[in-house]
Amino acid sequence: MLPKPRILSALLAGLGVALVVAGLLAPSVLLSGTRLPLALGEATWTMSDPDGVRDGQPAPVTRQLHMEIQEPSDEETASVRVGDTLRAGESGTDFDNLLTASTWSYAVDRVSGAAVGPAEALLVMGMPATQVPIDGAWLTFPAPAPQDTVEVFDPVLRGAAPAEFVDTEDIAGRTVARFHQTIAPTNVAMRYADPRNTLTVDGERTFLHHVADREILVDQETGVVVGIDEKVDDYYADAEGNGVKNVVTYDGVMDREDVAKLVRKVADAQTAAADRGLWRVLAWVGAALALAGLVGALRPGRAARRV
């Protein structure tokens, strides 16, 4: 049986080798910068239009998306929870202003940006969650962001529509890709069942229609959406598609400083995940431990020295 000092030295050498391997490989393999950085933690997108319209009357409109990265998350996938609220009006309470509120919980592939399986969606307060497929990208695009058309999810449609690559620009020192998505007038009631999808107006049954035009800004390296501007028109129309009653219309713009702040937050999260300097230090520490362990393990024992 080997002496305890040699066993401890061998264990020390093994630990050192493991640290060297981790320090050399982690930045480029395990924690590649071209993926959703877990260190992002959470992000918020707020689009506002002070001149919006609700139920045919002027009303300030604010749409907000809030994403949280939760556990379990690993090198391949991340669990995310997205809250989506739409408020319109100048009433004294947020509840009076609230038009819609929903939460979506699902796993996302950190490289492709696509959902892994359906989302558990809470669509009506007080009602149980329902499973809804997340087709295409939403707040996480493929990484790196492609200069091509990307199918992007719309929660009102509960489906995806194409967003075309337009160009790139520099924001806060990073390359950001710009995409444009157009959703033609769509009869939502034909896509899925929901009590809000139909309304009787003057004795006539009408159907919810959705129109949207979006500019989506995406961090080139990580695929994280960093900006959204959207023009939306939701209304009830008759069977021929003629508008009958307005639900909400707005031209929501995200503040440019908020976009820059989110870009910087993504950059900081990416740096925290793949700090090569930190991993180099870890590799040097591992090398020192491995050398010390090898010296201790290979040093001749007392019996050998007496020969």
TORKOL-4160 file (C-alpha; in steps of 0.2 Angstrom, whole numbers, padded with zeros to 4 digits, m for minus):
307
<pt num="1" X="0000" Y="0000" Z="0000"/>
<pt num="2" X="0007" Y="0017" Z="m0004"/>
<pt num="3" X="0011" Y="0029" Z="0010"/>
<pt num="4" X="m0002" Y="0042" Z="0014"/>
<pt num="5" X="0010" Y="0057" Z="0008"/>
<pt num="6" X="0012" Y="0049" Z="m0009"/>
<pt num="7" X="m0007" Y="0046" Z="m0011"/>
<pt num="8" X="m0010" Y="0064" Z="m0006"/>
<pt num="9" X="0003" Y="0070" Z="m0018"/>
<pt num="10" X="m0005" Y="0060" Z="m0032"/>
<pt num="11" X="m0022" Y="0068" Z="m0028"/>
<pt num="12" X="m0014" Y="0085" Z="m0028"/>
<pt num="13" X="m0006" Y="0082" Z="m0045"/>
<pt num="14" X="m0023" Y="0076" Z="m0052"/>
<pt num="15" X="m0032" Y="0091" Z="m0046"/>
<pt num="16" X="m0018" Y="0102" Z="m0054"/>
<pt num="17" X="m0020" Y="0094" Z="m0071"/>
<pt num="18" X="m0039" Y="0096" Z="m0070"/>
<pt num="19" X="m0037" Y="0114" Z="m0066"/>
<pt num="20" X="m0025" Y="0116" Z="m0081"/>
<pt num="21" X="m0037" Y="0108" Z="m0093"/>
<pt num="22" X="m0051" Y="0118" Z="m0087"/>
<pt num="23" X="m0041" Y="0134" Z="m0088"/>
<pt num="24" X="m0036" Y="0131" Z="m0106"/>
<pt num="25" X="m0052" Y="0124" Z="m0113"/>
<pt num="26" X="m0066" Y="0133" Z="m0104"/>
<pt num="27" X="m0065" Y="0150" Z="m0113"/>
<pt num="28" X="m0066" Y="0143" Z="m0130"/>
<pt num="29" X="m0076" Y="0127" Z="m0127"/>
<pt num="30" X="m0087" Y="0127" Z="m0111"/>
<pt num="31" X="m0090" Y="0146" Z="m0110"/>
<pt num="32" X="m0089" Y="0152" Z="m0128"/>
<pt num="33" X="m0094" Y="0170" Z="m0130"/>
<pt num="34" X="m0105" Y="0166" Z="m0145"/>
<pt num="35" X="m0120" Y="0160" Z="m0135"/>
<pt num="36" X="m0133" Y="0167" Z="m0123"/>
<pt num="37" X="m0122" Y="0172" Z="m0107"/>
<pt num="38" X="m0130" Y="0165" Z="m0091"/>
<pt num="39" X="m0122" Y="0180" Z="m0082"/>
<pt num="40" X="m0134" Y="0191" Z="m0090"/>
<pt num="41" X="m0146" Y="0186" Z="m0076"/>
<pt num="42" X="m0161" Y="0197" Z="m0082"/>
<pt num="43" X="m0165" Y="0210" Z="m0095"/>
<pt num="44" X="m0180" Y="0222" Z="m0099"/>
<pt num="45" X="m0187" Y="0229" Z="m0115"/>
<pt num="46" X="m0199" Y="0244" Z="m0113"/>
<pt num="47" X="m0208" Y="0251" Z="m0128"/>
<pt num="48" X="m0218" Y="0267" Z="m0125"/>
<pt num="49" X="m0230" Y="0278" Z="m0136"/>
<pt num="50" X="m0238" Y="0293" Z="m0127"/>
<pt num="51" X="m0249" Y="0295" Z="m0142"/>
<pt num="52" X="m0257" Y="0278" Z="m0142"/>
<pt num="53" X="m0275" Y="0273" Z="m0144"/>
<pt num="54" X="m0286" Y="0261" Z="m0133"/>
<pt num="55" X="m0304" Y="0257" Z="m0137"/>
<pt num="56" X="m0304" Y="0271" Z="m0150"/>
<pt num="57" X="m0298" Y="0284" Z="m0137"/>
<pt num="58" X="m0281" Y="0293" Z="m0135"/>
<pt num="59" X="m0271" Y="0284" Z="m0122"/>
<pt num="60" X="m0252" Y="0282" Z="m0118"/>
<pt num="61" X="m0247" Y="0264" Z="m0121"/>
<pt num="62" X="m0232" Y="0255" Z="m0114"/>
<pt num="63" X="m0227" Y="0237" Z="m0118"/>
<pt num="64" X="m0214" Y="0229" Z="m0107"/>
<pt num="65" X="m0205" Y="0212" Z="m0109"/>
<pt num="66" X="m0194" Y="0206" Z="m0094"/>
<pt num="67" X="m0183" Y="0190" Z="m0096"/>
<pt num="68" X="m0175" Y="0181" Z="m0081"/>
<pt num="69" X="m0162" Y="0167" Z="m0083"/>
<pt num="70" X="m0166" Y="0154" Z="m0070"/>
<pt num="71" X="m0161" Y="0136" Z="m0065"/>
<pt num="72" X="m0158" Y="0123" Z="m0072"/>
<pt num="73" X="m0146" Y="0131" Z="m0084"/>
<pt num="74" X="m0130" Y="0123" Z="m0091"/>
<pt num="75" X="m0117" Y="0125" Z="m0106"/>
<pt num="76" X="m0131" Y="0120" Z="m0118"/>
<pt num="77" X="m0147" Y="0127" Z="m0112"/>
<pt num="78" X="m0155" Y="0140" Z="m0101"/>
<pt num="79" X="m0171" Y="0141" Z="m0092"/>
<pt num="80" X="m0180" Y="0157" Z="m0095"/>
<pt num="81" X="m0195" Y="0166" Z="m0089"/>
<pt num="82" X="m0203" Y="0180" Z="m0099"/>
<pt num="83" X="m0216" Y="0192" Z="m0093"/>
<pt num="84" X="m0226" Y="0202" Z="m0106"/>
<pt num="85" X="m0237" Y="0216" Z="m0101"/>
<pt num="86" X="m0247" Y="0229" Z="m0111"/>
<pt num="87" X="m0253" Y="0244" Z="m0102"/>
<pt num="88" X="m0264" Y="0258" Z="m0110"/>
<pt num="89" X="m0272" Y="0273" Z="m0101"/>
<pt num="90" X="m0270" Y="0286" Z="m0088"/>
<pt num="91" X="m0281" Y="0278" Z="m0074"/>
<pt num="92" X="m0275" Y="0279" Z="m0056"/>
<pt num="93" X="m0269" Y="0261" Z="m0055"/>
<pt num="94" X="m0259" Y="0249" Z="m0065"/>
<pt num="95" X="m0273" Y="0237" Z="m0064"/>
<pt num="96" X="m0285" Y="0249" Z="m0073"/>
<pt num="97" X="m0272" Y="0252" Z="m0087"/>
<pt num="98" X="m0268" Y="0234" Z="m0089"/>
<pt num="99" X="m0273" Y="0227" Z="m0106"/>
<pt num="100" X="m0264" Y="0210" Z="m0106"/>
<pt num="101" X="m0252" Y="0201" Z="m0095"/>
<pt num="102" X="m0244" Y="0184" Z="m0097"/>
<pt num="103" X="m0228" Y="0174" Z="m0092"/>
<pt num="104" X="m0219" Y="0161" Z="m0102"/>
<pt num="105" X="m0207" Y="0148" Z="m0095"/>
<pt num="106" X="m0197" Y="0137" Z="m0106"/>
<pt num="107" X="m0179" Y="0131" Z="m0110"/>
<pt num="108" X="m0169" Y="0139" Z="m0124"/>
<pt num="109" X="m0154" Y="0133" Z="m0133"/>
<pt num="110" X="m0140" Y="0145" Z="m0129"/>
<pt num="111" X="m0132" Y="0144" Z="m0147"/>
<pt num="112" X="m0147" Y="0142" Z="m0159"/>
<pt num="113" X="m0158" Y="0154" Z="m0148"/>
<pt num="114" X="m0173" Y="0142" Z="m0151"/>
<pt num="115" X="m0185" Y="0135" Z="m0138"/>
<pt num="116" X="m0182" Y="0117" Z="m0132"/>
<pt num="117" X="m0199" Y="0111" Z="m0131"/>
<pt num="118" X="m0216" Y="0121" Z="m0127"/>
<pt num="119" X="m0218" Y="0135" Z="m0115"/>
<pt num="120" X="m0228" Y="0134" Z="m0099"/>
<pt num="121" X="m0238" Y="0150" Z="m0102"/>
<pt num="122" X="m0249" Y="0159" Z="m0090"/>
<pt num="123" X="m0261" Y="0169" Z="m0101"/>
<pt num="124" X="m0275" Y="0174" Z="m0090"/>
<pt num="125" X="m0273" Y="0179" Z="m0072"/>
<pt num="126" X="m0280" Y="0165" Z="m0060"/>
<pt num="127" X="m0281" Y="0152" Z="m0074"/>
<pt num="128" X="m0269" Y="0137" Z="m0075"/>
<pt num="129" X="m0254" Y="0137" Z="m0087"/>
<pt num="130" X="m0256" Y="0130" Z="m0104"/>
<pt num="131" X="m0242" Y="0123" Z="m0116"/>
<pt num="132" X="m0238" Y="0134" Z="m0131"/>
<pt num="133" X="m0225" Y="0130" Z="m0144"/>
<pt num="134" X="m0212" Y="0144" Z="m0146"/>
<pt num="135" X="m0209" Y="0144" Z="m0164"/>
<pt num="136" X="m0192" Y="0152" Z="m0169"/>
<pt num="137" X="m0182" Y="0165" Z="m0160"/>
<pt num="138" X="m0190" Y="0177" Z="m0148"/>
<pt num="139" X="m0178" Y="0187" Z="m0136"/>
<pt num="140" X="m0163" Y="0176" Z="m0140"/>
<pt num="141" X="m0157" Y="0174" Z="m0159"/>
<pt num="142" X="m0145" Y="0162" Z="m0165"/>
<pt num="143" X="m0127" Y="0166" Z="m0160"/>
<pt num="144" X="m0118" Y="0174" Z="m0169"/>
<pt num="145" X="m0133" Y="0183" Z="m0176"/>
<pt num="146" X="m0135" Y="0178" Z="m0195"/>
<pt num="147" X="m0136" Y="0190" Z="m0209"/>
<pt num="148" X="m0151" Y="0181" Z="m0215"/>
<pt num="149" X="m0170" Y="0179" Z="m0212"/>
<pt num="150" X="m0175" Y="0173" Z="m0195"/>
<pt num="151" X="m0192" Y="0167" Z="m0189"/>
<pt num="152" X="m0197" Y="0177" Z="m0174"/>
<pt num="153" X="m0210" Y="0172" Z="m0162"/>
<pt num="154" X="m0225" Y="0184" Z="m0159"/>
<pt num="155" X="m0235" Y="0180" Z="m0143"/>
<pt num="156" X="m0252" Y="0187" Z="m0150"/>
<pt num="157" X="m0250" Y="0176" Z="m0165"/>
<pt num="158" X="m0243" Y="0162" Z="m0154"/>
<pt num="159" X="m0233" Y="0158" Z="m0169"/>
<pt num="160" X="m0218" Y="0165" Z="m0179"/>
<pt num="161" X="m0216" Y="0177" Z="m0193"/>
<pt num="162" X="m0200" Y="0181" Z="m0203"/>
<pt num="163" X="m0188" Y="0195" Z="m0198"/>
<pt num="164" X="m0176" Y="0200" Z="m0212"/>
<pt num="165" X="m0159" Y="0206" Z="m0209"/>
<pt num="166" X="m0156" Y="0224" Z="m0214"/>
<pt num="167" X="m0139" Y="0229" Z="m0208"/>
<pt num="168" X="m0127" Y="0231" Z="m0194"/>
<pt num="169" X="m0122" Y="0246" Z="m0183"/>
<pt num="170" X="m0111" Y="0250" Z="m0169"/>
<pt num="171" X="m0119" Y="0253" Z="m0152"/>
<pt num="172" X="m0109" Y="0256" Z="m0136"/>
<pt num="173" X="m0094" Y="0248" Z="m0145"/>
<pt num="174" X="m0102" Y="0232" Z="m0150"/>
<pt num="175" X="m0109" Y="0226" Z="m0167"/>
<pt num="176" X="m0128" Y="0226" Z="m0167"/>
<pt num="177" X="m0138" Y="0218" Z="m0181"/>
<pt num="178" X="m0154" Y="0226" Z="m0186"/>
<pt num="179" X="m0169" Y="0215" Z="m0192"/>
<pt num="180" X="m0186" Y="0220" Z="m0199"/>
<pt num="181" X="m0202" Y="0210" Z="m0196"/>
<pt num="182" X="m0219" Y="0213" Z="m0204"/>
<pt num="183" X="m0235" Y="0204" Z="m0199"/>
<pt num="184" X="m0249" Y="0207" Z="m0211"/>
<pt num="185" X="m0267" Y="0209" Z="m0204"/>
<pt num="186" X="m0270" Y="0192" Z="m0197"/>
<pt num="187" X="m0286" Y="0184" Z="m0190"/>
<pt num="188" X="m0280" Y="0178" Z="m0173"/>
<pt num="189" X="m0297" Y="0169" Z="m0170"/>
<pt num="190" X="m0292" Y="0157" Z="m0184"/>
<pt num="191" X="m0276" Y="0152" Z="m0176"/>
<pt num="192" X="m0281" Y="0147" Z="m0158"/>
<pt num="193" X="m0296" Y="0147" Z="m0146"/>
<pt num="194" X="m0297" Y="0161" Z="m0133"/>
<pt num="195" X="m0312" Y="0170" Z="m0126"/>
<pt num="196" X="m0304" Y="0187" Z="m0131"/>
<pt num="197" X="m0303" Y="0182" Z="m0149"/>
<pt num="198" X="m0321" Y="0186" Z="m0153"/>
<pt num="199" X="m0333" Y="0200" Z="m0148"/>
<pt num="200" X="m0351" Y="0204" Z="m0153"/>
<pt num="201" X="m0353" Y="0222" Z="m0159"/>
<pt num="202" X="m0371" Y="0228" Z="m0163"/>
<pt num="203" X="m0377" Y="0210" Z="m0164"/>
<pt num="204" X="m0363" Y="0205" Z="m0176"/>
<pt num="205" X="m0349" Y="0193" Z="m0172"/>
<pt num="206" X="m0332" Y="0200" Z="m0175"/>
<pt num="207" X="m0314" Y="0193" Z="m0174"/>
<pt num="208" X="m0298" Y="0199" Z="m0166"/>
<pt num="209" X="m0285" Y="0204" Z="m0179"/>
<pt num="210" X="m0267" Y="0208" Z="m0176"/>
<pt num="211" X="m0255" Y="0219" Z="m0186"/>
<pt num="212" X="m0237" Y="0222" Z="m0182"/>
<pt num="213" X="m0221" Y="0231" Z="m0189"/>
<pt num="214" X="m0205" Y="0229" Z="m0179"/>
<pt num="215" X="m0187" Y="0234" Z="m0179"/>
<pt num="216" X="m0177" Y="0221" Z="m0169"/>
<pt num="217" X="m0159" Y="0225" Z="m0163"/>
<pt num="218" X="m0148" Y="0210" Z="m0159"/>
<pt num="219" X="m0131" Y="0209" Z="m0151"/>
<pt num="220" X="m0120" Y="0201" Z="m0165"/>
<pt num="221" X="m0110" Y="0189" Z="m0154"/>
<pt num="222" X="m0122" Y="0183" Z="m0142"/>
<pt num="223" X="m0139" Y="0184" Z="m0151"/>
<pt num="224" X="m0147" Y="0193" Z="m0137"/>
<pt num="225" X="m0160" Y="0205" Z="m0142"/>
<pt num="226" X="m0155" Y="0223" Z="m0136"/>
<pt num="227" X="m0168" Y="0234" Z="m0144"/>
<pt num="228" X="m0186" Y="0233" Z="m0150"/>
<pt num="229" X="m0197" Y="0246" Z="m0159"/>
<pt num="230" X="m0214" Y="0241" Z="m0164"/>
<pt num="231" X="m0230" Y="0247" Z="m0172"/>
<pt num="232" X="m0245" Y="0237" Z="m0167"/>
<pt num="233" X="m0263" Y="0238" Z="m0172"/>
<pt num="234" X="m0275" Y="0226" Z="m0164"/>
<pt num="235" X="m0294" Y="0227" Z="m0168"/>
<pt num="236" X="m0310" Y="0217" Z="m0171"/>
<pt num="237" X="m0315" Y="0215" Z="m0188"/>
<pt num="238" X="m0330" Y="0207" Z="m0197"/>
<pt num="239" X="m0329" Y="0190" Z="m0207"/>
<pt num="240" X="m0323" Y="0200" Z="m0222"/>
<pt num="241" X="m0309" Y="0208" Z="m0212"/>
<pt num="242" X="m0316" Y="0226" Z="m0211"/>
<pt num="243" X="m0312" Y="0234" Z="m0195"/>
<pt num="244" X="m0326" Y="0237" Z="m0183"/>
<pt num="245" X="m0319" Y="0241" Z="m0166"/>
<pt num="246" X="m0301" Y="0246" Z="m0160"/>
<pt num="247" X="m0293" Y="0237" Z="m0146"/>
<pt num="248" X="m0276" Y="0246" Z="m0145"/>
<pt num="249" X="m0265" Y="0255" Z="m0158"/>
<pt num="250" X="m0247" Y="0261" Z="m0154"/>
<pt num="251" X="m0230" Y="0265" Z="m0161"/>
<pt num="252" X="m0219" Y="0259" Z="m0147"/>
<pt num="253" X="m0201" Y="0265" Z="m0146"/>
<pt num="254" X="m0187" Y="0259" Z="m0134"/>
<pt num="255" X="m0177" Y="0273" Z="m0127"/>
<pt num="256" X="m0160" Y="0273" Z="m0136"/>
<pt num="257" X="m0150" Y="0275" Z="m0119"/>
<pt num="258" X="m0160" Y="0260" Z="m0113"/>
<pt num="259" X="m0153" Y="0250" Z="m0129"/>
<pt num="260" X="m0135" Y="0256" Z="m0125"/>
<pt num="261" X="m0137" Y="0251" Z="m0107"/>
<pt num="262" X="m0143" Y="0233" Z="m0112"/>
<pt num="263" X="m0129" Y="0232" Z="m0125"/>
<pt num="264" X="m0116" Y="0236" Z="m0111"/>
<pt num="265" X="m0125" Y="0223" Z="m0099"/>
<pt num="266" X="m0123" Y="0210" Z="m0112"/>
<pt num="267" X="m0105" Y="0214" Z="m0115"/>
<pt num="268" X="m0102" Y="0213" Z="m0096"/>
<pt num="269" X="m0111" Y="0197" Z="m0094"/>
<pt num="270" X="m0101" Y="0189" Z="m0109"/>
<pt num="271" X="m0084" Y="0195" Z="m0101"/>
<pt num="272" X="m0089" Y="0188" Z="m0084"/>
<pt num="273" X="m0093" Y="0171" Z="m0092"/>
<pt num="274" X="m0077" Y="0170" Z="m0103"/>
<pt num="275" X="m0064" Y="0180" Z="m0094"/>
<pt num="276" X="m0048" Y="0173" Z="m0101"/>
<pt num="277" X="m0037" Y="0181" Z="m0089"/>
<pt num="278" X="m0046" Y="0173" Z="m0075"/>
<pt num="279" X="m0045" Y="0156" Z="m0083"/>
<pt num="280" X="m0026" Y="0158" Z="m0087"/>
<pt num="281" X="m0023" Y="0162" Z="m0068"/>
<pt num="282" X="m0033" Y="0146" Z="m0065"/>
<pt num="283" X="m0022" Y="0136" Z="m0077"/>
<pt num="284" X="m0006" Y="0143" Z="m0069"/>
<pt num="285" X="m0012" Y="0138" Z="m0051"/>
<pt num="286" X="m0016" Y="0121" Z="m0058"/>
<pt num="287" X="0001" Y="0119" Z="m0066"/>
<pt num="288" X="0009" Y="0123" Z="m0049"/>
<pt num="289" X="m0001" Y="0111" Z="m0040"/>
<pt num="290" X="0002" Y="0097" Z="m0053"/>
<pt num="291" X="0021" Y="0100" Z="m0052"/>
<pt num="292" X="0021" Y="0100" Z="m0033"/>
<pt num="293" X="0010" Y="0084" Z="m0033"/>
<pt num="294" X="0022" Y="0075" Z="m0045"/>
<pt num="295" X="0037" Y="0080" Z="m0035"/>
<pt num="296" X="0029" Y="0073" Z="m0019"/>
<pt num="297" X="0023" Y="0057" Z="m0028"/>
<pt num="298" X="0040" Y="0053" Z="m0037"/>
<pt num="299" X="0051" Y="0058" Z="m0022"/>
<pt num="300" X="0060" Y="0042" Z="m0016"/>
<pt num="301" X="0054" Y="0035" Z="0000"/>
<pt num="302" X="0064" Y="0031" Z="0016"/>
<pt num="303" X="0068" Y="0013" Z="0011"/>
<pt num="304" X="0074" Y="0018" Z="m0006"/>
<pt num="305" X="0086" Y="0031" Z="0002"/>
<pt num="306" X="0094" Y="0018" Z="0014"/>
<pt num="307" X="0100" Y="0007" Z="m0001"/>
